[in-house]
Amino acid sequence: MTRSSLLPIRHTKPSRVMLKSAGYFWHNALALQAGILLLLAAACAGNALAAGEKPIPSLCSSSERTIFSCRIAGAQKVLSLCSSPALRAPERYLQYRFGRAGALEMQYPLQKTRSFEVFSAGHYFRAQVDRRRLSFSNQGVRYTVFSDFEGEERPAQAEAGVTISKTQQGSRESTLRCKAPYVDHLADLDEIITPEADPSL
């Protein structure tokens, strides 16, 4: 290859338009990155504030799945629904627990075998409204864990807890409400426990 066959390389000085366009590009890119980082930081801060300084209490062990758990408002008591890690496994189980860690006042059923069979579920849903129930009876008393979201209210309302009533007609009903925030994975039981008609929904 002869020297005459080589094309000369021209080093052109970038124009002001090119420099200005590049400047806008990097400015926007850095602004977008900063915005994403701010959103992530805000999300993390929001989660920390929602959870509070103390973690949400649970009576489930570290090897169990927490389906539902909350601190009862106005009391140092905890309500938890604890299950096996796998909800569809042959050895699956579900238990209602109430009391304090290391000092349970109630655990139902006591036996884990076929424990899913003692529970019934209810679910009602429409736009901006979602209500769930998980119920069982023990020694003539009906327990119903509930979780309600009422988006039609202003402001929107979310409430959870357990209602307790004797199964005989005319008995009075009491309600223990959860203190927010709380763990609510009752939807995980969909298609596991067959929903039933629930007049409270």
N, C-alpha and C positions, 0 to 999 in steps of 0.2 A: 504494500500500500504506500503510495507516494504521498509526500506532504501536501501536494496540491489537491489530493482527493479528500483531505480532511476538511470538514466544514468548521468554520470558526465558531466558537462558543461565545455567545454574547451574554454578558451579565447585565441584566436590566435592573434598574433601580425601581423598587415597588412604588406605585403611584399612591397619592394620598387617598384615593378611593379604596384601593386594596387594603391599605393600612387601617382605614376607618372601618371597613367591613370585618376585617380580622379582629379588630378591637371590640366591635359589637358582639361578635361570635363568642369570644372568650369571656366577655363580661356576662353575657346571658348564661353561658355554661356554668360559670362560677356562681351566679345568682341562683340557678336551678339547683346546683349541688347544695348550696347553703340552705335553700328552702327545704330540701328533702331532709337534711340533718336537723333542721328546726322542728319539722313535723315528727320525726322519730323521737327527738328529745321530748316534745310535748306529749306524745303518746306514752312514753315511758313514765313521764311525770304524772300523767293522768291516771295510769294504772297504779302507781305508788300511792297517790292520794285516795283513789277509790278503795284500795285495800286497807289504807290506814297504816299506822305504825305497827300494829299487831296483825299477824296473819289470821285469816278466817279460821276459827277453831273447828276441829273435826274429831269425832270419836272413832273414825276409821284408822286402821293401821296403815303403815307405809306400803304394805304389800297388797292393800285393798283399793278398790275403786270408790271414790266418793261421788255418789249420785246426787246427794243433796246434803247441805250442812249449813247451820247458822247458829248464832248466839241468840237466845231468847231475850226479847226486849224486857228490861227491868228485872232481869234475874241472871245469876251466874250459872245458867244451865245451857246445855248445847243439845241440839236435835240433829241427828245424822242418819242418812240412809247409806249403808255400806254394802258393797257387793264384791263378788269375785272379779278379778281383772278382766276375764272374758265372760261376756254376758250370754254367749251362745254355747259355751262349753258344757259337757254333760255334768260336770261337778259344780256348775254355777250356783250362786246363792245370793240372797238379798236379805238384809236385816235392818230393822228400825232400832235405833239406839237413842236413849235420852238420859241426861244427867251430866256428870262431870268426868273428865279423863281420870281413870283409876277408881271411879266411884259411880258406876252405872246404876241408875234407878230402874231402868227398864231396857230389856233387849228382847225383840220379838221378830221371828220365832227364835226359840232357844237353839233348836236344831237347824243346821244349815241345809240338810237334805230336803229337797223338794220345797224349799222355802218360797220360791216364786209363786207357788200355787195358792198361798194364803192372801196374796195381794190382788186387788182389782184396781183398774185405772180408768180415768175419764179425761177426755180432752175436747175442748171447744175452741174453735178458731174462726175468726173472720177478720176483715181488714181492720187493723189497729187494735184488735182484741185477741188475747191468747190466755186461756185458762186451763190449768192442769190439776188433776187430782190423783192421789195414790192412797188407797184405803185398805184397812184390815180391821178385823174385830178380835178382841181378846177379853175373855171372861165377862161378856155382856157389855163391853164398852167398844164404841166405834171410834177409830182414829183415822183422820183424813189429812194427809199432808197436802197443802195447796200452794200453788204459785200462779198469781194473776198479773196480767199486764193489761191496763186499760188506757189505750192510746187516745180514745175519744175524749177523755177527761182533759181539762186544762188547768194546770199542767198534767202531763201524762202520769199515771200512777202505777207503781209496781209494788206488790205486796205478797208476802209468803208467810207460812207458819203451819200450825196444825190445829185442827178443831177436834174436840173430844166430847163425846156424848154417849149416854147410855142408849142401848138399842131399843129399849121399851118406849112406847109412845108417850108423849107428854113430858119427856125428860128434858132437862135444861142442857144447853150446849155451851161449852167454854172454848175460847180461842187463845192460843199462845202465838203471838206474832214474832216474826224474825226481826232482828236488828240488822239493817244494811251495813256493809255489803254481805252477801251470802253466796254460797256455791249452789248452783241450780243446773243440774244435768238430767232433769226428769225426762227430757226429750230422748235421752239415750235408751229409755225403756219402751219407746214406740216399737211396735211389732214384736216386742218380747212379752209384754203383758197385754192381753187382749182388752181393749177399751170397752167399758160398759156404759149404759145410759146412766147419767148422774143428774138428778134434778137440781142440784146446786149450781150446775153450769148453765 
